[in-house]
Amino acid sequence: MALPDLVYRDQLFPRPAYARAFEALLTKETERRACRVMVGLLMLAHEQACEGERADHITRELDAGRPPDLKTMREHFAPTVGAVPEITVALASLASYDEIAASIRGDRA
């Protein structure tokens, strides 16, 4: 709830779209709800390091007359879950370690 009265609030937003979003949220939501959504948007931008892509999405939503919706943003920018690659690991035979050890002992003798 400190966001509305924060002195350096504008510096907190990574791009102007986030400031626009907060102003739009304040006009359409309660102050408490606007703060929750804005903190959620900032958290998403930080966690996935894609505030530019999110800012573009926020701008499109605002230009269409819609404030950003946190749930929609989470779904839209959710990381894609791909198939886990199959990894084959070829292990060296234990005999090769014996050969290495024997060569080291031979070098010291």
VMD Tcl script that draws the C-alpha trace (Angstrom):
set ca {
  {0.00 0.00 0.00}
  {3.02 2.30 0.04}
  {3.10 2.53 -3.75}
  {0.62 5.43 -4.17}
  {2.56 7.76 -1.86}
  {6.06 6.56 -2.70}
  {8.29 9.54 -3.47}
  {10.43 7.68 -6.00}
  {7.56 5.64 -7.47}
  {8.24 6.72 -11.06}
  {11.82 5.46 -10.79}
  {10.49 2.12 -9.59}
  {8.74 1.42 -12.90}
  {11.12 -0.07 -15.48}
  {9.25 1.54 -18.42}
  {6.59 4.24 -18.90}
  {3.94 1.60 -19.67}
  {4.09 0.44 -16.06}
  {3.41 3.95 -14.77}
  {0.48 4.23 -17.21}
  {-0.79 0.87 -16.01}
  {-0.69 1.94 -12.38}
  {-2.60 5.14 -13.16}
  {-5.21 3.15 -15.10}
  {-5.52 0.64 -12.28}
  {-6.02 3.42 -9.75}
  {-8.95 4.79 -11.77}
  {-10.68 1.41 -12.20}
  {-9.79 -0.49 -9.01}
  {-9.52 0.19 -5.32}
  {-6.15 1.51 -4.25}
  {-5.39 -1.76 -2.48}
  {-6.25 -3.86 -5.56}
  {-4.30 -1.53 -7.86}
  {-1.23 -1.90 -5.65}
  {-1.52 -5.68 -5.56}
  {-1.80 -5.93 -9.34}
  {1.06 -3.50 -9.90}
  {3.39 -5.32 -7.50}
  {2.46 -8.56 -9.26}
  {3.26 -7.06 -12.66}
  {6.60 -5.76 -11.42}
  {7.40 -9.12 -9.88}
  {6.65 -10.93 -13.15}
  {8.82 -8.49 -15.09}
  {11.67 -9.02 -12.65}
  {11.43 -12.80 -12.41}
  {11.48 -13.43 -16.13}
  {13.60 -10.42 -17.14}
  {11.28 -9.44 -19.96}
  {9.86 -6.12 -18.86}
  {10.05 -4.78 -22.42}
  {7.83 -7.49 -23.84}
  {5.42 -7.06 -20.96}
  {5.46 -3.28 -21.40}
  {4.42 -3.74 -25.04}
  {1.55 -5.99 -23.92}
  {0.52 -3.50 -21.22}
  {0.55 -0.66 -23.78}
  {-1.67 -2.62 -26.16}
  {-4.12 -3.36 -23.34}
  {-4.20 0.27 -22.20}
  {-4.62 1.54 -25.77}
  {-7.60 -0.81 -26.07}
  {-9.09 0.74 -22.94}
  {-8.36 -2.19 -20.66}
  {-6.19 -2.06 -17.55}
  {-3.70 -4.92 -17.35}
  {-5.01 -8.08 -15.79}
  {-2.46 -9.93 -13.66}
  {-3.99 -13.38 -14.19}
  {-4.04 -12.93 -17.97}
  {-0.45 -11.66 -17.94}
  {0.68 -14.68 -15.91}
  {-0.99 -17.05 -18.35}
  {0.18 -15.20 -21.45}
  {3.81 -15.01 -20.32}
  {4.02 -18.37 -18.57}
  {7.19 -20.23 -19.46}
  {6.60 -22.89 -22.04}
  {7.07 -26.39 -20.80}
  {8.97 -28.41 -23.33}
  {9.87 -32.02 -23.49}
  {12.76 -33.04 -21.31}
  {15.62 -34.02 -23.59}
  {16.96 -37.52 -23.32}
  {20.60 -37.45 -22.28}
  {22.85 -40.44 -22.69}
  {25.95 -40.56 -20.55}
  {28.72 -42.92 -21.59}
  {30.65 -44.01 -18.54}
  {34.28 -45.00 -18.78}
  {35.11 -48.55 -17.77}
  {36.67 -49.01 -14.36}
  {39.59 -50.78 -16.04}
  {40.62 -47.48 -17.66}
  {41.06 -45.98 -14.19}
  {43.27 -48.93 -13.26}
  {45.38 -48.26 -16.35}
  {45.75 -44.59 -15.41}
  {46.71 -45.48 -11.85}
  {49.23 -48.04 -13.07}
  {50.83 -45.52 -15.44}
  {51.14 -42.97 -12.64}
  {52.72 -45.51 -10.31}
  {55.08 -46.52 -13.11}
  {56.12 -42.90 -13.66}
  {57.04 -42.44 -10.01}
  {58.93 -45.70 -9.61}
}
mol new
graphics top color blue
foreach p $ca { graphics top sphere $p radius 0.5 }
foreach p [lrange $ca 0 end-1] q [lrange $ca 1 end] { graphics top cylinder $p $q radius 0.2 }
display resetview
